[in-house]
Amino acid sequence: SQILSSQETRSLRLIARQTWRFFETFVDEEEHALPPDNFQEDPEPVEAHRTSPTNLGLYLLSTVVAHDFGWIGVLETVERLEATLHTMGKLRRVRGHFCNWYDTRNLRPFEPLYISTVDSGNLAGHLVALSQSCRDLMQRPLFDPQILAGVGDALLLVLDSVEKAEHAQGTRMVMAEQVRETAATLLVALEDPPTSLPEWVERLEELEAQAENLLDIARAFSNDDEDGTRAGVLTWAEAVRYTVHSHTRDLETTKPEVARALEHRLSALALLAEGMVRAMDFRFLYDSSLRLFSIGYRVTEGMLDPSSYDLLASEARLASFVAIAKGDVSPRHWFLLGRSLTPVGRGAALVSWSGSMFEYLMPLLVMRQPAHSLLDLTCRLVVGRQIRYGTERKVPWGVSESAYSVRDIQLTYQYSAFGVPGLGLKRGLFEDVVVAPYATALAAMVNPKAALSNFARLEEVGARGVHGFYEALDYTPSRLPEEAEVSVVRAYMAHHQGMTIVALGNVVHDGLTRRRFHAHPLVQSAELLLQERTPRAVAVAR
């Protein structure tokens, strides 16, 4: 694996930190602590008040990863997880499975009721990782140097915002210097982590006072902001103070009774997450005549969808793996998944349906791929092919399912599966040129250095917004306005934001979410399935 420099790691941390802002902003009481499906910036800001099981699982994992990064304290982490799982407990389920859409304001499932196999598999896998994460948190030291790194992320984004504001106005500003000086003092206070509790108490008090001071100066700086170019400075100064406060609250947990209560709450969360997984009966989603999973179950009609998942290189392999680990279906099912290979570079990779990054790499958020296994080699070859395909089309790389530059009558962006021709069986993949930045985040788990240079390229063409990277860049000529080279899809999808945070957390923390998933006894019972090697003599589809 590649070793990243401290500067490279910091770049990934800042992308992840900006991306977490989506959940900080939109997961609130009005949404019953559920992540809304998406937020679209133009022509008017619109929040989609619905959510899915995949959104839920990824938000829960992102919350734990936010704590790993040091952006929120342990009490806030527990409160967020409790609030979301409490709401999930109220949602209507079918044989333990969550429906594929719920209204986040009235909590009713959308009609017609449908259970999606891939959504259920994602949620189940993420809940397993979550339960292990909660047990991990019970063992971790309360005050960790990551706290200072987490405050530092917001602070560096303050400095970045000052620079952008000056660049936009083409002048250096007196107040900007004050923001910089105050931020520099704060950065010094983030060096040399304390080694004892009294030192932590003192340091957090010092940081609280300095963060308050920084916020006052940022407010003054943003006061005469007519064109909105200085808004980021205030946003991130508020985030600095908020992060420090979130960690200062954790001083409460040094009291024995609070510490005991915290341990009990974490244990209860782990059991609740496991209970939800146990309740999901995957047998009724399984077509026993084909020995494959149907893509879903139509509740009103009481029947399985006639289509099924029949490829190993699919986002549904997490559902297959969890169902086998639970004992709901036989391990034989795993070996009936299609393993057609296609020539890629100097090797051969598994064929997927649409040739998207998502199908190959989303399961990697929690599932390990042993070195040189069939899936490991496939994912490396696929990322290499995606990079070359970007070069061939003269655009940044990273093609996956995403929104694109077509709108409905309400001006909402439409959504479709895009991929690389030759990797996918779907016809017509060459016709569209749509680049999704979250695909780069997923690929960072395979090739972080290539991902970093692609992120830089994406930023150059205007793909970075206030909540991290926008949903997509559409280069398809037929959809471009006159004279334009690219159309930026100015929206953020909850599940792509979540994938970005968890993927970058895996890169920075050496596969931490995957390690937690694989530490669970349920997962360990089925791990052998992942050891499969590429066969030597095999038909390659051309």
Summary of the structure (lengths in Angstrom):
residues: 542
radius of gyration: 23.3
end to end distance: 30.7
largest distance: 73.4
contacts: 1888
relative contact order: 0.13
helix: 55%
strand: 13%
